[in-house]
Amino acid sequence: MSDVTRAKHGRPVHHWRRDVVELASLFTAVAVADAVANLIGHGPDGTALLIISAVVLVATAGFHTWWARRHGHAPPADDTGARPLAHGRPAGTSEESASVPESLAGATTLWRMRTTVKDAPGSLAALCSALAQQRVDILSLQTHPLAEGTVDEFLLRAPSELAASEMTRAVSLAGGTETWTERADAHDLVDAPTRVLGLATRTALDAAELPLALRQLLGRCTIRSLPAKSPGSGRAEESAPVEGALEGTVMRLRAPEGGVITVERPYLPFTPTEFARARALVELDARLGPRIPRGRDTLTLPEGNAISVRRADAGDLEAAKAMHERCSPHTLRMRYHGPVGDADRYLNHLLSPRFGRTLAVQTASGRIVGLGHLLWDGDETEIALLVEDDWQRRGIGGELLGRLVTMAVEASCESVYAVTQSSNTGMVAAMRGLGLPLDYQIEEGTLVITARLDATPVTSRLPYDEGQRGERVVRD
């Protein structure tokens, strides 16, 4: 097109001033030619007039050429859709981003987004176009088919200055409903099949990893394991169907030992795809049976006695009961805060890898003299210790506590809490020895100490994950 350009939205824009100049030039040329023809035909000086006419026509052509070069047919900058440059801002940069400090220019944020769309051709394309208009890059996409519609789950990289509400609004205008958005991190960059295989490997090596694997598989959720019988009551709990049950934001799965694993996620219903993945992980755990890493760590107490620390499970039930019988009523009361005679009824539950991890302290003769429990309590984590009377005040409790906290950090727990009596100075001192921020709550003589795991815990840990043996000295 010689006399039109296209604006931002593709509509032709006529530049009337250029058209007027060109028409005026044409009319002038016609008028001059007519006048010359009349003069040559009726006047005596026809030759001179012809020469003058030629000069005028050449001058007119030169003027037109100069004008065309000065005001060419290339579209103006403000008609191409690109904003004019200002203050050295790169072309294509929005006014909003121009106000961002140079240190933030080009910074991006990872987001996880889930939205429901109609199962119709073009629905996904509309979502992708809406995100592209917001300069959002789609790193990965998973689809979860439903009976009506499809749930699309995105991993997005967006400009840091772009608010989550703006992305949600853009997706809603493109047809997305029930949109949910949260921050992501570098761990989410792993594709779904790789992540599931990694979780299956962790579960295969250690039965205590199942609740943690489910939490990482399904995102932020609360997981509770209920035994087939409540400890101490003998009352059977409600069971789940063999194939499990999915009810919106709650799924119930049959645990291998006959109990129920309940998974709950607020506001975000589970999809059939997520339910199938979780059930497959639980079925893998059931086929593999009870298992824990079998390595141990050898420690030397201040007085020179050698002990070992290892993972414990239900196979240590009898040895744990024998330790309870050697403990004084006061020690048991400090640990269980209730009827001392019922303490052994809880051991089968406490030693099950399904509900957490247990460390046992064992003497050279094979006697268990201490137990440390890291218990999965929904979306919280509890720590509990019991050390036989004759082995107290030797640093065993602090050693167990440090190792349990390290396990909690490795399991991505945000905090751990211990419930004890306000008079239990040994437990209080051990918690303070962690060097972590602590919160205290006391009510009717019961003290709850919560340690926030946003600081580096003690570096003590067992090498059993690598199947090695270690030896070190415990300091009181």
VEXDREN-2710 file (C-alpha; in Angstrom, 1 decimal):
% VEXDREN-2710
k/r/px/py/pz
1/MET/0.0/0.0/0.0
2/SER/1.4/3.4/-1.0
3/ASP/-0.9/5.7/0.8
4/VAL/-2.1/3.8/3.8
5/THR/-0.5/2.2/6.8
6/ARG/-1.8/-0.2/9.4
7/ALA/-2.4/0.8/13.0
8/LYS/-1.9/-1.4/16.1
9/HIS/-5.1/-3.5/15.5
10/GLY/-4.6/-3.9/11.7
11/ARG/-7.1/-1.2/10.6
12/PRO/-5.9/1.0/7.6
13/VAL/-5.1/4.6/8.5
14/HIS/-5.2/7.2/5.7
15/HIS/-2.8/10.2/6.0
16/TRP/-5.0/12.9/4.4
17/ARG/-2.3/15.6/4.4
18/ARG/0.0/13.6/2.1
19/ASP/-3.0/12.9/-0.2
20/VAL/-3.8/16.7/-0.5
21/VAL/-0.2/17.6/-1.4
22/GLU/-0.1/14.9/-4.1
23/LEU/-3.4/16.0/-5.6
24/ALA/-2.3/19.7/-5.5
25/SER/0.8/18.8/-7.4
26/LEU/-1.2/16.9/-10.0
27/PHE/-3.6/19.7/-10.6
28/THR/-0.7/22.2/-10.8
29/ALA/1.0/20.1/-13.5
30/VAL/-2.2/19.8/-15.5
31/ALA/-2.9/23.6/-15.3
32/VAL/0.7/24.4/-16.4
33/ALA/0.5/22.0/-19.3
34/ASP/-2.7/23.5/-20.5
35/ALA/-1.4/27.1/-20.3
36/VAL/1.7/26.2/-22.2
37/ALA/-0.2/24.4/-24.9
38/ASN/-2.4/27.5/-25.4
39/LEU/0.5/30.0/-25.5
40/ILE/2.5/27.9/-27.9
41/GLY/-0.4/27.5/-30.2
42/HIS/-1.4/31.3/-30.3
43/GLY/1.7/33.3/-29.3
44/PRO/4.9/34.3/-31.2
45/ASP/7.2/33.2/-28.4
46/GLY/6.2/29.6/-28.4
47/THR/9.8/28.2/-28.3
48/ALA/10.8/30.3/-25.3
49/LEU/7.6/29.3/-23.4
50/LEU/8.3/25.6/-24.2
51/ILE/11.7/25.9/-22.6
52/ILE/10.3/27.7/-19.5
53/SER/7.6/25.0/-19.2
54/ALA/10.2/22.3/-19.2
55/VAL/12.1/24.0/-16.4
56/VAL/9.0/24.3/-14.4
57/LEU/8.1/20.6/-14.8
58/VAL/11.6/19.6/-13.8
59/ALA/11.4/21.8/-10.7
60/THR/8.0/20.3/-9.8
61/ALA/9.3/16.8/-10.2
62/GLY/12.3/17.6/-8.0
63/PHE/10.1/19.1/-5.3
64/HIS/7.8/16.0/-5.3
65/THR/10.9/13.7/-5.0
66/TRP/12.2/15.7/-2.0
67/TRP/8.8/15.7/-0.4
68/ALA/8.4/11.9/-0.8
69/ARG/11.8/11.2/0.7
70/ARG/11.0/13.5/3.7
71/HIS/7.6/12.0/4.3
72/GLY/7.9/8.5/3.1
73/HIS/5.3/5.8/3.1
74/ALA/6.8/3.9/6.1
75/PRO/4.3/3.8/9.0
76/PRO/4.9/6.2/11.8
77/ALA/6.3/4.7/15.0
78/ASP/3.2/5.5/17.0
79/ASP/1.1/3.4/14.5
80/THR/3.1/0.1/14.8
81/GLY/1.9/-0.9/18.3
82/ALA/5.3/-0.1/19.8
83/ARG/5.4/2.5/22.5
84/PRO/7.8/5.5/21.8
85/LEU/11.1/5.3/23.6
86/ALA/11.4/7.5/26.7
87/HIS/14.4/8.0/28.9
88/GLY/16.4/5.4/27.1
89/ARG/13.8/2.7/27.8
90/PRO/14.1/-0.4/25.5
91/ALA/11.5/-0.7/22.8
92/GLY/8.6/-2.9/23.8
93/THR/9.0/-2.1/27.6
94/SER/5.7/-1.1/29.2
95/GLU/5.4/2.1/31.2
96/GLU/4.7/0.0/34.4
97/SER/7.9/-1.9/34.0
98/ALA/9.8/1.3/33.3
99/SER/9.2/2.4/36.8
100/VAL/10.8/-0.8/38.3
101/PRO/14.3/-0.3/39.6
102/GLU/17.1/-1.5/37.4
103/SER/18.0/-4.3/40.0
104/LEU/14.5/-5.8/39.4
105/ALA/14.4/-5.4/35.6
106/GLY/14.0/-8.8/34.1
107/ALA/13.4/-10.5/37.4
108/THR/10.9/-13.3/37.3
109/THR/8.8/-15.4/39.8
110/LEU/7.7/-19.0/39.6
111/TRP/4.0/-19.8/40.1
112/ARG/1.8/-22.8/40.2
113/MET/-1.6/-22.3/38.8
114/ARG/-4.6/-24.6/38.5
115/THR/-7.8/-23.7/36.7
116/THR/-10.9/-25.5/35.3
117/VAL/-11.9/-25.0/31.7
118/LYS/-14.6/-26.4/29.5
119/ASP/-13.6/-29.5/27.5
120/ALA/-14.0/-27.9/24.1
121/PRO/-11.6/-27.2/21.2
122/GLY/-9.7/-23.9/21.7
123/SER/-10.2/-23.6/25.5
124/LEU/-6.5/-24.3/26.3
125/ALA/-5.4/-22.1/23.4
126/ALA/-7.4/-19.2/24.9
127/LEU/-5.7/-19.7/28.3
128/CYS/-2.2/-19.8/26.7
129/SER/-2.9/-16.6/24.7
130/ALA/-4.2/-14.8/27.8
131/LEU/-1.0/-15.7/29.7
132/ALA/1.2/-14.7/26.8
133/GLN/-0.4/-11.3/26.7
134/GLN/0.7/-10.9/30.3
135/ARG/4.3/-11.9/29.3
136/VAL/4.0/-15.1/31.3
137/ASP/6.0/-18.1/30.1
138/ILE/4.4/-21.6/30.5
139/LEU/7.1/-24.0/31.7
140/SER/5.0/-27.2/32.1
141/LEU/1.4/-28.2/31.8
142/GLN/-0.6/-31.1/33.2
143/THR/-4.2/-31.9/32.4
144/HIS/-6.6/-33.7/34.7
145/PRO/-9.8/-34.8/32.9
146/LEU/-13.0/-34.5/34.8
147/ALA/-16.5/-35.8/34.0
148/GLU/-17.3/-32.3/32.9
149/GLY/-14.4/-30.1/31.9
150/THR/-10.7/-30.3/32.4
151/VAL/-8.4/-29.1/35.2
152/ASP/-5.2/-27.6/33.8
153/GLU/-2.2/-27.2/36.1
154/PHE/0.5/-24.9/34.9
155/LEU/4.0/-24.1/36.1
156/LEU/4.6/-20.5/35.1
157/ARG/7.4/-18.0/35.0
158/ALA/6.1/-14.5/35.2
159/PRO/7.6/-11.0/35.6
160/SER/8.1/-10.2/39.3
161/GLU/6.1/-7.0/39.0
162/LEU/3.0/-9.0/37.8
163/ALA/0.6/-9.7/40.6
164/ALA/-1.1/-13.1/41.0
165/SER/-4.4/-11.3/40.9
166/GLU/-3.7/-10.0/37.4
167/MET/-2.9/-13.5/36.1
168/THR/-6.0/-14.8/37.7
169/ARG/-8.1/-12.1/36.1
170/ALA/-6.6/-12.7/32.7
171/VAL/-7.3/-16.5/33.0
172/SER/-10.8/-15.8/34.2
173/LEU/-11.5/-13.6/31.2
174/ALA/-10.2/-16.4/28.9
175/GLY/-12.7/-18.9/30.4
176/GLY/-10.9/-20.4/33.4
177/THR/-12.9/-21.0/36.6
178/GLU/-12.0/-22.0/40.1
179/THR/-8.5/-20.7/39.6
180/TRP/-5.9/-21.3/42.3
181/THR/-2.4/-19.8/42.4
182/GLU/0.5/-20.1/44.7
183/ARG/4.3/-19.5/44.6
184/ALA/6.5/-22.3/43.3
185/ASP/10.2/-23.0/43.7
186/ALA/13.0/-24.7/41.8
187/HIS/11.9/-28.1/43.0
188/ASP/8.7/-27.7/40.9
189/LEU/10.8/-27.5/37.8
190/VAL/11.2/-31.3/37.8
191/ASP/8.7/-32.9/35.5
192/ALA/5.8/-35.0/37.0
193/PRO/7.0/-38.5/36.0
194/THR/10.5/-37.9/37.4
195/ARG/9.0/-36.5/40.6
196/VAL/6.7/-39.5/41.0
197/LEU/9.5/-42.0/40.4
198/GLY/11.6/-40.2/43.0
199/LEU/8.9/-40.4/45.6
200/ALA/8.3/-44.1/44.9
201/THR/12.0/-44.7/45.4
202/ARG/11.9/-42.9/48.8
203/THR/8.9/-44.9/49.8
204/ALA/10.5/-48.2/48.8
205/LEU/13.5/-47.6/51.0
206/ASP/11.6/-46.4/54.1
207/ALA/8.0/-47.0/55.0
208/ALA/8.0/-43.9/57.2
209/GLU/8.4/-41.8/54.0
210/LEU/4.9/-42.6/52.7
211/PRO/3.1/-39.7/54.4
212/LEU/5.8/-37.3/53.3
213/ALA/5.7/-38.6/49.8
214/LEU/2.0/-38.1/49.6
215/ARG/2.3/-34.6/50.9
216/GLN/4.9/-33.8/48.2
217/LEU/2.8/-35.5/45.5
218/LEU/-0.4/-33.6/46.4
219/GLY/0.9/-30.3/47.5
220/ARG/-0.1/-28.5/50.7
221/CYS/-2.4/-30.9/52.5
222/THR/-3.0/-32.6/55.9
223/ILE/-2.4/-36.3/56.2
224/ARG/-3.5/-38.4/59.1
225/SER/-3.0/-42.1/59.7
226/LEU/-5.6/-43.8/61.9
227/PRO/-4.8/-47.3/63.1
228/ALA/-7.3/-50.2/62.9
229/LYS/-7.8/-49.9/66.7
230/SER/-7.3/-46.8/68.8
231/PRO/-4.3/-47.3/71.1
232/GLY/-5.5/-48.0/74.7
233/SER/-9.2/-48.2/73.8
234/GLY/-9.5/-51.4/71.8
235/ARG/-12.2/-49.6/69.7
236/ALA/-12.1/-50.2/66.0
237/GLU/-11.9/-47.1/63.8
238/GLU/-13.9/-46.5/60.6
239/SER/-12.4/-48.4/57.7
240/ALA/-11.9/-47.3/54.1
241/PRO/-13.0/-49.3/51.1
242/VAL/-10.3/-51.4/49.5
243/GLU/-10.3/-49.2/46.4
244/GLY/-10.3/-46.0/48.5
245/ALA/-12.8/-43.1/48.5
246/LEU/-12.6/-39.6/47.0
247/GLU/-15.0/-36.9/48.3
248/GLY/-14.0/-33.5/47.0
249/THR/-11.2/-32.1/49.2
250/VAL/-10.9/-35.4/51.2
251/MET/-9.6/-38.8/50.1
252/ARG/-9.4/-41.9/52.2
253/LEU/-7.1/-44.8/51.4
254/ARG/-6.8/-48.2/52.9
255/ALA/-3.5/-48.5/54.8
256/PRO/-1.5/-51.7/54.5
257/GLU/-1.9/-52.7/58.1
258/GLY/-5.7/-52.2/58.0
259/GLY/-6.0/-48.6/59.1
260/VAL/-7.0/-45.6/57.2
261/ILE/-4.9/-42.8/55.6
262/THR/-6.9/-39.6/55.3
263/VAL/-5.7/-36.8/53.1
264/GLU/-7.4/-33.4/53.2
265/ARG/-6.7/-30.3/51.3
266/PRO/-8.6/-27.1/52.0
267/TYR/-10.5/-25.3/49.1
268/LEU/-8.9/-27.3/46.3
269/PRO/-10.7/-30.5/45.4
270/PHE/-8.7/-33.6/44.4
271/THR/-8.9/-34.8/40.9
272/PRO/-9.4/-38.4/39.8
273/THR/-5.8/-38.3/38.4
274/GLU/-4.4/-37.3/41.8
275/PHE/-6.4/-39.9/43.6
276/ALA/-5.1/-42.6/41.2
277/ARG/-1.5/-41.5/41.8
278/ALA/-1.9/-41.5/45.6
279/ARG/-3.6/-44.9/45.6
280/ALA/-0.8/-46.4/43.4
281/LEU/1.8/-45.1/45.9
282/VAL/0.0/-46.7/48.9
283/GLU/-0.4/-49.9/47.0
284/LEU/3.4/-50.0/46.3
285/ASP/4.0/-49.5/50.1
286/ALA/1.6/-52.3/50.9
287/ARG/3.3/-54.8/48.5
288/LEU/6.8/-54.0/49.9
289/GLY/5.7/-54.6/53.5
290/PRO/7.3/-53.2/56.7
291/ARG/10.9/-51.9/56.1
292/ILE/13.3/-49.4/57.6
293/PRO/17.0/-48.7/57.0
294/ARG/19.1/-51.1/59.0
295/GLY/22.2/-49.0/59.5
296/ARG/23.3/-47.9/63.0
297/ASP/25.7/-45.3/64.6
298/THR/28.0/-46.2/67.4
299/LEU/28.4/-43.5/70.2
300/THR/30.8/-43.3/73.2
301/LEU/29.3/-41.8/76.4
302/PRO/31.4/-39.4/78.6
303/GLU/32.1/-42.3/81.0
304/GLY/33.4/-44.5/78.2
305/ASN/30.4/-46.7/77.6
306/ALA/29.6/-47.5/74.0
307/ILE/26.0/-47.4/72.8
308/SER/24.4/-47.5/69.3
309/VAL/21.6/-45.5/67.8
310/ARG/19.5/-47.0/65.0
311/ARG/16.0/-46.9/63.5
312/ALA/13.4/-49.0/65.4
313/ASP/10.1/-50.6/64.3
314/ALA/7.4/-53.0/65.5
315/GLY/10.0/-55.7/65.7
316/ASP/11.4/-54.0/68.7
317/LEU/8.1/-54.1/70.6
318/GLU/9.2/-56.6/73.2
319/ALA/12.5/-54.9/74.0
320/ALA/10.7/-51.6/74.3
321/LYS/8.2/-53.1/76.7
322/ALA/11.0/-54.4/78.8
323/MET/12.5/-50.9/79.0
324/HIS/9.2/-49.5/80.1
325/GLU/9.2/-52.0/83.0
326/ARG/12.6/-50.8/84.1
327/CYS/11.5/-47.2/84.1
328/SER/10.2/-45.5/87.2
329/PRO/6.5/-44.3/87.4
330/HIS/7.8/-40.7/87.5
331/THR/9.7/-41.1/84.2
332/LEU/6.7/-42.7/82.5
333/ARG/4.4/-40.0/83.8
334/MET/6.7/-37.4/82.5
335/ARG/6.5/-39.0/79.0
336/TYR/2.9/-40.1/78.7
337/HIS/1.0/-37.5/80.9
338/GLY/-1.6/-40.1/81.8
339/PRO/-2.2/-43.6/83.3
340/VAL/1.2/-45.2/83.5
341/GLY/-0.3/-48.7/83.3
342/ASP/-1.5/-48.0/79.7
343/ALA/1.8/-46.8/78.3
344/ASP/2.8/-50.1/76.7
345/ARG/-0.5/-50.2/74.8
346/TYR/0.7/-47.3/72.7
347/LEU/4.0/-48.8/71.7
348/ASN/2.7/-50.8/68.7
349/HIS/1.4/-47.5/67.3
350/LEU/4.5/-45.5/68.2
351/LEU/6.9/-48.1/66.7
352/SER/5.0/-48.3/63.4
353/PRO/6.8/-46.5/60.5
354/ARG/3.4/-45.5/59.2
355/PHE/3.1/-42.8/61.9
356/GLY/6.6/-41.5/62.0
357/ARG/10.2/-42.4/62.7
358/THR/11.6/-43.9/65.9
359/LEU/15.2/-44.0/67.0
360/ALA/16.3/-46.6/69.6
361/VAL/19.4/-46.4/71.8
362/GLN/20.9/-49.8/72.4
363/THR/23.6/-51.0/74.7
364/ALA/26.4/-53.4/73.8
365/SER/24.4/-56.2/75.4
366/GLY/21.4/-55.4/73.1
367/ARG/19.1/-53.7/75.7
368/ILE/17.1/-50.7/74.6
369/VAL/17.6/-47.9/77.1
370/GLY/16.1/-45.0/75.1
371/LEU/13.5/-44.2/72.5
372/GLY/13.0/-41.1/70.4
373/HIS/9.9/-40.5/68.3
374/LEU/9.3/-38.2/65.4
375/LEU/5.5/-38.4/64.8
376/TRP/3.6/-37.1/61.8
377/ASP/0.6/-35.3/63.3
378/GLY/-1.4/-34.1/60.4
379/ASP/0.5/-31.1/59.0
380/GLU/2.5/-30.8/62.3
381/THR/5.3/-32.9/63.7
382/GLU/5.7/-34.0/67.3
383/ILE/8.9/-35.0/69.1
384/ALA/8.9/-37.4/72.1
385/LEU/11.7/-38.9/74.2
386/LEU/11.9/-41.6/76.8
387/VAL/15.3/-42.5/78.4
388/GLU/15.6/-45.2/81.1
389/ASP/16.3/-43.8/84.6
390/ASP/19.8/-45.3/84.9
391/TRP/20.9/-43.8/81.6
392/GLN/19.6/-40.2/82.1
393/ARG/21.8/-37.2/82.5
394/ARG/24.4/-38.6/80.1
395/GLY/23.5/-36.6/77.0
396/ILE/21.4/-39.4/75.4
397/GLY/18.3/-37.3/75.3
398/GLY/20.0/-34.3/73.6
399/GLU/21.6/-36.6/71.1
400/LEU/18.3/-38.2/70.2
401/LEU/16.6/-34.8/70.0
402/GLY/19.2/-33.4/67.7
403/ARG/18.9/-36.3/65.3
404/LEU/15.1/-36.2/65.3
405/VAL/15.2/-32.5/64.5
406/THR/17.6/-33.1/61.6
407/MET/15.2/-35.7/60.3
408/ALA/12.4/-33.2/60.5
409/VAL/14.4/-30.7/58.5
410/GLU/15.2/-33.3/55.8
411/ALA/11.4/-34.0/55.7
412/SER/10.7/-30.3/55.0
413/CYS/8.9/-29.8/58.3
414/GLU/8.5/-26.2/59.3
415/SER/8.5/-26.8/63.0
416/VAL/8.4/-29.5/65.7
417/TYR/6.8/-29.5/69.1
418/ALA/7.2/-31.4/72.3
419/VAL/4.6/-31.9/75.0
420/THR/5.9/-32.4/78.5
421/GLN/5.4/-31.4/82.1
422/SER/6.6/-27.9/83.2
423/SER/8.7/-29.6/85.8
424/ASN/10.6/-31.7/83.2
425/THR/13.8/-29.6/83.3
426/GLY/15.7/-32.2/81.3
427/MET/13.4/-31.9/78.3
428/VAL/13.4/-28.1/78.5
429/ALA/17.2/-28.0/78.6
430/ALA/17.5/-30.4/75.6
431/MET/15.1/-28.2/73.5
432/ARG/17.1/-25.1/74.4
433/GLY/20.3/-26.9/73.4
434/LEU/19.1/-27.1/69.8
435/GLY/19.9/-23.5/69.3
436/LEU/16.6/-22.9/67.5
437/PRO/13.9/-20.3/68.0
438/LEU/11.5/-21.7/70.6
439/ASP/7.9/-20.8/71.5
440/TYR/6.4/-21.9/74.9
441/GLN/2.8/-22.5/75.8
442/ILE/1.8/-23.7/79.3
443/GLU/-1.7/-24.7/80.5
444/GLU/-2.5/-26.6/83.8
445/GLY/1.0/-27.8/84.2
446/THR/1.4/-29.1/80.6
447/LEU/4.1/-27.4/78.6
448/VAL/4.2/-27.3/74.8
449/ILE/7.6/-26.3/73.3
450/THR/7.6/-25.5/69.6
451/ALA/10.9/-25.2/67.7
452/ARG/10.8/-23.3/64.4
453/LEU/13.0/-24.9/61.8
454/ASP/13.9/-21.7/60.0
455/ALA/17.4/-21.8/61.4
456/THR/20.2/-24.4/61.0
457/PRO/19.7/-27.3/63.5
458/VAL/22.4/-29.3/65.1
459/THR/24.4/-31.2/62.5
460/SER/24.2/-34.5/64.3
461/ARG/22.6/-37.2/62.1
462/LEU/22.6/-40.9/61.6
463/PRO/24.4/-42.3/58.6
464/TYR/21.9/-45.2/58.3
465/ASP/20.5/-43.8/55.0
466/GLU/23.8/-44.7/53.4
467/GLY/24.1/-48.0/55.3
468/GLN/27.3/-46.9/57.0
469/ARG/28.5/-47.2/60.6
470/GLY/29.9/-44.2/62.4
471/GLU/31.5/-43.6/65.8
472/ARG/31.6/-40.5/67.8
473/VAL/31.6/-39.2/71.4
474/VAL/28.5/-38.0/73.2
475/ARG/29.2/-35.0/75.4
476/ASP/27.0/-34.4/78.5
END
